[in-house]
Amino acid sequence: MQAIVKRRALIAAVVVVLVLGIAITQAIRKRSHAASTGVADATAAAVVEFTPDDLTAVTHRTLSETLPLTGSLRAVTQATVKAKVAGSALDVLVREGDTVKTGQMLAKIDARDYVARAEQSRGQMAAMSGQMDIAKQTLDNNRVLVEKGFISKNAFDTAQSQYAIARANLDAARAVLASSNLSLADTIVRSPLDGQIASRSVDPGEKVAVDTTLFSVVDLRTLELEAPVPVGEIGRVRVGQPVRIAFDGVDTPIDGAITRINPAALAGSRSIMVYVQVANPGATLRVGMFGTGTIALGSRPDALVVPSTAVRTDGTRHSVYAISHGTLVEQAVQTGTTGEADGAPRGETWTEIVGGSLLAGQQIVRNNLGSLRIGSTVRIVQPAIAPAGTATAAAASAPGANPNAAR
């Protein structure tokens, strides 16, 4: 009996040992499989692909130092035409956008009252002229009589005074007539300059008062860009510096020059307004158009530069993604001047590298593609070329298309 019990206990112990062994073996296999899978995933994740267009080389170029500028256009020569006399507008001959010449009639105000006043003034002047003639004749006669002793000196003095009064009355009548004629002429509203009608504030039949604004006339041949410059940068700006400005809707950037600098800073923005004169012979520009440009401040020859899009900024720290021995690394840099580089496409900005370990010829990532995994193996892939005539090929050939962005 005891032998049977011992045998059963031994069998149970053997079974327990076998079960534990199988469980341990399976756990080891699962762990090994998971470890090998993780290594494979890590290996796959440690590769980053770029197309050749995603990369560029650090290079030496002549860097044109520039200062960005944004503002709106205003006319150098413009005028607000106001009514000089009160009355009803009988004719309004121009509308917004019409081209006008200096002296051209823009509107006509009812002149009947002014015609009557001018006629009245003319009649008064004629009466004063007659009185002066009588006073002059009397004075001449009295001069002869006083010389012969037929009249007293007091009588002659009286005649002389009457003549002076008559002459003064005639002068006053002439002034009144001139004023009446001027008011009559002012019933014709004329353009003070060559230009275009920017606004019209009167309609036929409308009554206008003195100093009522009727029209706004602008000369588009010469415009100026009014733009703010930060106070900290104004010391680098000078009258005569060239400026290149791009406007929405205008294909070619416009060249201009700084003509004036405001002596006072704006209280709110702590900036100073500068004025850039822009020629507009073809009248392609309009008042109020928004423009962006750069002021040429100087140049730095043989500067070590990278595209400004390659520089990553985190607070005061600047860095670029570079390729070192086939591996992606992040290298801290110290930046200097930003501007256009000699030989680079116009409008593309480059940044000078004044400190750090970047070397000329070293490959870097051209654009800020976000956070990339440092230490990843870099693989250069060629863009896929779709068969000619397919929709895919058309999409790939569209401007700005990048079928293989870095991933």
C-alpha positions in Angstrom: 0.0 0.0 0.0 2.7 2.4 0.9 4.6 1.5 -2.3 1.5 2.5 -4.4 1.2 5.9 -2.6 4.9 6.6 -3.2 4.6 5.7 -6.8 1.6 8.1 -7.3 3.4 10.9 -5.6 6.4 10.4 -7.8 4.3 10.4 -11.0 2.6 13.7 -9.8 5.9 15.3 -9.2 7.1 14.3 -12.6 4.0 15.8 -14.2 4.4 19.1 -12.3 8.0 19.3 -13.5 7.0 18.7 -17.1 4.3 21.3 -17.0 6.6 23.9 -15.5 9.3 23.1 -18.1 6.8 23.5 -21.0 5.5 26.8 -19.6 9.1 28.2 -19.1 9.9 27.1 -22.7 6.9 28.9 -24.2 7.6 32.1 -22.2 11.2 32.1 -23.4 10.0 31.7 -27.0 7.5 34.5 -26.7 10.1 36.8 -25.2 12.6 36.0 -27.9 9.9 36.6 -30.6 8.9 39.9 -29.1 12.5 41.0 -28.8 13.3 40.1 -32.4 10.2 41.9 -33.6 11.1 45.0 -31.6 14.5 45.1 -33.1 13.1 44.9 -36.6 10.6 47.7 -35.9 13.4 49.8 -34.4 15.5 49.2 -37.4 12.7 50.1 -39.8 11.9 53.3 -37.7 15.6 54.3 -37.7 15.7 55.0 -41.5 14.6 58.4 -42.9 14.2 59.0 -46.6 14.8 62.2 -48.5 14.6 63.2 -52.2 17.5 65.2 -53.6 15.4 68.3 -53.5 14.9 68.0 -49.8 18.7 68.5 -49.2 21.1 71.3 -50.0 24.8 72.0 -49.2 26.2 74.7 -47.0 28.0 77.2 -49.2 29.9 80.4 -49.4 28.0 83.2 -51.2 27.8 87.0 -51.3 24.9 87.9 -49.0 22.9 91.0 -49.6 21.8 92.3 -46.3 18.2 93.4 -46.4 15.4 94.6 -44.1 11.8 93.5 -44.7 9.3 96.2 -45.4 5.5 96.1 -45.7 3.0 98.9 -46.3 0.4 100.4 -48.5 0.5 102.8 -51.5 -0.5 106.5 -51.4 -0.4 109.2 -54.1 2.4 111.7 -53.9 0.2 114.3 -55.6 -3.5 114.3 -54.7 -6.2 116.9 -54.1 -9.6 117.2 -52.5 -11.9 119.4 -54.5 -14.3 121.4 -52.4 -17.2 123.8 -53.2 -16.1 127.4 -53.0 -19.7 128.7 -53.3 -23.0 127.4 -52.1 -25.8 126.4 -54.5 -27.4 123.5 -56.4 -25.2 121.3 -58.5 -26.7 121.5 -62.0 -24.2 119.3 -63.9 -21.8 116.7 -62.6 -19.6 115.6 -65.6 -17.2 113.0 -64.2 -17.3 109.7 -62.2 -14.9 107.6 -60.3 -12.0 106.4 -62.5 -12.4 109.1 -65.2 -9.1 110.7 -66.3 -9.1 114.5 -66.0 -6.7 117.3 -67.0 -5.8 120.5 -65.1 -8.6 123.0 -65.5 -11.1 120.6 -66.8 -14.7 121.2 -65.7 -15.9 118.7 -63.2 -19.3 120.1 -62.2 -21.4 123.3 -62.5 -23.2 125.0 -59.7 -26.3 127.2 -60.3 -24.9 130.6 -61.0 -28.0 132.8 -61.3 -27.6 134.5 -57.9 -24.0 135.1 -58.6 -24.7 136.6 -62.1 -27.2 139.0 -60.5 -24.7 140.0 -57.8 -22.0 140.6 -60.5 -24.4 142.8 -62.5 -25.3 144.8 -59.4 -21.7 145.3 -58.5 -21.0 146.4 -62.1 -23.7 149.0 -61.9 -22.5 150.3 -58.6 -19.0 150.6 -60.0 -20.3 152.6 -63.0 -22.1 155.0 -60.6 -19.0 155.4 -58.5 -17.0 156.0 -61.7 -19.4 158.8 -62.7 -19.3 160.5 -59.3 -15.5 160.4 -59.4 -15.5 162.1 -62.8 -17.8 164.9 -61.5 -15.5 165.3 -58.4 -12.4 165.4 -60.6 -13.9 168.1 -62.9 -15.0 170.2 -59.9 -11.5 169.9 -58.4 -9.9 171.0 -61.6 -12.2 174.0 -61.9 -11.6 175.0 -58.3 -7.9 174.8 -58.8 -8.0 177.5 -61.5 -10.4 179.6 -59.4 -8.3 179.5 -56.3 -5.2 180.5 -58.3 -7.1 183.6 -59.5 -8.4 184.3 -56.1 -12.1 183.9 -57.0 -12.7 181.2 -54.3 -11.2 180.6 -50.9 -8.6 177.9 -50.0 -11.2 176.2 -47.8 -13.5 175.7 -50.8 -10.7 174.2 -52.8 -9.8 171.8 -49.9 -13.5 170.7 -49.8 -13.5 169.9 -53.5 -10.2 168.0 -53.1 -11.7 165.9 -50.2 -14.8 165.1 -52.3 -12.6 163.8 -55.1 -10.7 161.6 -52.7 -13.9 160.2 -51.4 -15.3 159.5 -54.8 -12.0 157.8 -55.8 -12.2 155.6 -52.7 -15.8 154.6 -53.4 -14.8 153.7 -57.0 -12.0 151.5 -55.7 -14.4 149.8 -53.3 -16.9 149.2 -56.1 -14.1 147.6 -58.2 -13.2 145.2 -55.4 -16.9 144.2 -54.9 -17.2 143.6 -58.6 -14.0 141.5 -58.6 -15.3 139.4 -55.7 -18.6 138.9 -57.5 -16.8 137.8 -60.7 -14.7 135.4 -58.7 -17.7 133.9 -57.0 -19.3 133.6 -60.5 -16.2 131.8 -61.8 -16.2 129.5 -58.8 -19.6 128.1 -59.9 -17.6 126.1 -62.4 -15.7 123.4 -60.5 -12.5 122.5 -62.2 -9.7 119.9 -61.7 -6.6 121.3 -59.9 -4.3 118.7 -61.5 -3.9 115.9 -64.0 -5.1 112.6 -62.6 -8.0 110.4 -62.1 -11.2 110.8 -60.1 -10.8 108.7 -56.9 -14.2 109.6 -55.3 -17.3 111.7 -56.2 -19.5 113.0 -53.4 -22.1 115.0 -55.3 -25.0 114.2 -57.6 -26.9 116.5 -60.0 -29.5 118.5 -58.2 -27.9 118.2 -54.8 -27.4 121.4 -52.8 -23.9 122.0 -51.6 -22.5 124.4 -49.0 -19.2 126.2 -49.0 -16.3 123.8 -48.3 -18.4 120.7 -49.1 -16.1 117.9 -50.5 -17.1 117.2 -54.1 -14.3 115.1 -55.6 -10.9 113.5 -54.8 -8.4 113.6 -57.6 -5.1 111.5 -57.5 -2.1 111.5 -59.8 -1.1 107.9 -60.3 2.2 108.6 -62.2 4.2 108.7 -59.0 3.2 106.9 -55.8 4.9 106.2 -52.5 4.8 103.2 -50.2 4.2 104.2 -46.6 5.7 101.5 -44.3 6.7 101.2 -40.6 10.2 100.3 -39.6 11.0 99.1 -36.0 12.8 101.7 -33.9 15.6 99.3 -33.3 16.3 99.1 -37.1 15.8 102.7 -38.1 19.5 103.5 -37.6 20.3 101.3 -40.6 17.9 103.0 -42.9 19.0 106.0 -45.0 17.3 108.2 -47.6 18.2 107.0 -51.1 18.5 103.3 -50.2 17.0 101.1 -53.0 13.9 99.1 -52.2 12.3 96.2 -54.2 8.6 95.7 -53.7 6.2 93.0 -54.7 2.5 93.8 -55.1 -0.5 91.4 -55.3 -1.7 91.2 -58.9 1.6 92.6 -60.4 3.9 90.0 -61.9 7.1 91.9 -61.7 8.5 93.4 -58.5 8.8 97.2 -58.6 12.1 99.1 -57.8 12.0 102.2 -55.7 14.0 104.3 -53.3 13.5 105.7 -49.8 12.7 109.4 -50.2 11.6 110.5 -46.7 11.9 109.2 -43.1 9.4 110.4 -40.5 11.2 112.1 -37.5 8.7 110.8 -34.9 7.9 107.3 -33.8 4.3 106.0 -33.7 3.2 105.9 -30.0 1.4 102.5 -30.2 3.7 100.4 -32.3 7.0 102.1 -31.5 7.9 102.1 -35.2 8.9 104.9 -37.6 7.3 105.5 -41.0 9.4 105.5 -44.1 8.3 106.5 -47.5 9.4 104.8 -50.7 8.8 106.6 -54.0 7.7 104.3 -56.8 7.3 105.2 -60.4 4.1 104.1 -62.1 4.2 105.1 -65.7 1.9 102.4 -66.8 -0.7 103.1 -64.1 -0.6 99.4 -63.1 -0.4 100.3 -59.4 -3.3 101.8 -57.5 -3.6 103.8 -54.3 -4.1 101.6 -51.2 -2.5 98.5 -52.7 -0.5 96.4 -50.2 3.1 95.7 -50.9 5.9 93.7 -49.4 9.6 94.3 -50.1 13.1 94.6 -48.8 15.5 97.5 -48.1 19.0 96.8 -49.4 21.3 97.7 -46.5 24.6 96.3 -47.8 26.4 93.1 -48.7 28.7 90.5 -47.0 31.0 88.8 -49.5 32.0 85.1 -49.0 29.6 84.5 -46.2 28.9 80.9 -45.0 25.1 80.7 -45.7 22.2 78.2 -45.6 18.6 78.7 -46.8 16.6 80.5 -44.1 14.0 77.7 -44.3 16.6 75.2 -43.0 17.1 77.0 -39.7 15.1 75.7 -36.8 14.4 78.2 -34.0 13.6 77.2 -30.4 13.6 80.4 -28.3 17.1 81.8 -28.7 18.5 78.5 -29.9 19.0 77.9 -33.6 19.9 74.6 -35.3 19.8 72.7 -38.6 19.4 69.1 -39.5 22.6 67.9 -41.1 23.9 64.6 -42.5 27.1 63.2 -41.0 28.4 59.9 -42.3 25.0 58.9 -43.6 23.3 59.7 -40.2 20.9 62.5 -39.4 22.2 64.9 -36.7 21.0 68.2 -35.3 23.8 70.8 -35.2 23.4 74.0 -33.2 24.4 77.2 -35.1 24.8 80.9 -34.5 23.1 83.0 -37.1 23.9 86.4 -38.5 22.5 88.5 -41.4 19.5 87.3 -43.4 19.1 88.4 -47.0 19.3 87.4 -50.7 22.3 85.4 -51.8 24.3 86.0 -55.0 23.3 83.4 -57.7 20.2 82.2 -55.8 16.7 82.7 -57.1 15.4 86.2 -56.4 13.1 86.4 -53.4 14.7 83.4 -51.7 16.2 84.4 -48.4 19.5 82.9 -46.9 20.9 83.2 -43.4 24.6 83.7 -42.5 26.1 81.1 -40.2 28.6 82.8 -37.9 29.1 80.1 -35.3 28.8 76.3 -34.9 30.4 73.3 -36.5 28.8 73.4 -40.0 31.3 73.2 -42.8 31.1 74.4 -46.4 29.8 71.5 -48.6 28.1 69.7 -45.8 24.6 68.5 -46.7 21.6 69.8 -44.6 17.9 69.4 -44.8 16.6 72.4 -46.9 13.2 72.9 -45.3 11.8 72.7 -41.8 10.1 69.3 -41.9 9.2 69.3 -38.3 10.9 67.1 -35.7 13.0 64.3 -37.1 14.5 61.3 -35.3 18.1 62.1 -34.6 20.5 59.2 -35.3 18.4 57.8 -38.1 20.1 56.4 -41.2 19.6 58.7 -44.2 18.5 57.2 -47.4 18.3 59.2 -50.7 15.4 58.2 -52.9 14.7 59.4 -56.5 11.3 60.8 -57.2 9.0 58.3 -58.9 8.3 59.1 -62.6 4.8 58.2 -63.6 4.2 56.9 -67.2 3.7 59.8 -69.7 0.1 60.7 -70.4 -1.3 59.4 -67.1 -3.1 61.6 -64.5 -0.3 60.6 -62.0 2.3 62.1 -64.4 0.4 65.3 -64.8 0.0 65.7 -61.0 3.7 64.9 -60.5 4.7 67.6 -63.0 2.5 70.3 -61.5 4.4 73.2 -59.9 5.2 72.5 -56.3 4.5 68.8 -56.5 6.7 66.6 -54.3 5.7 62.9 -54.7 8.3 61.7 -52.2 8.3 64.0 -49.2 10.8 63.1 -46.5 9.3 60.6 -44.0 
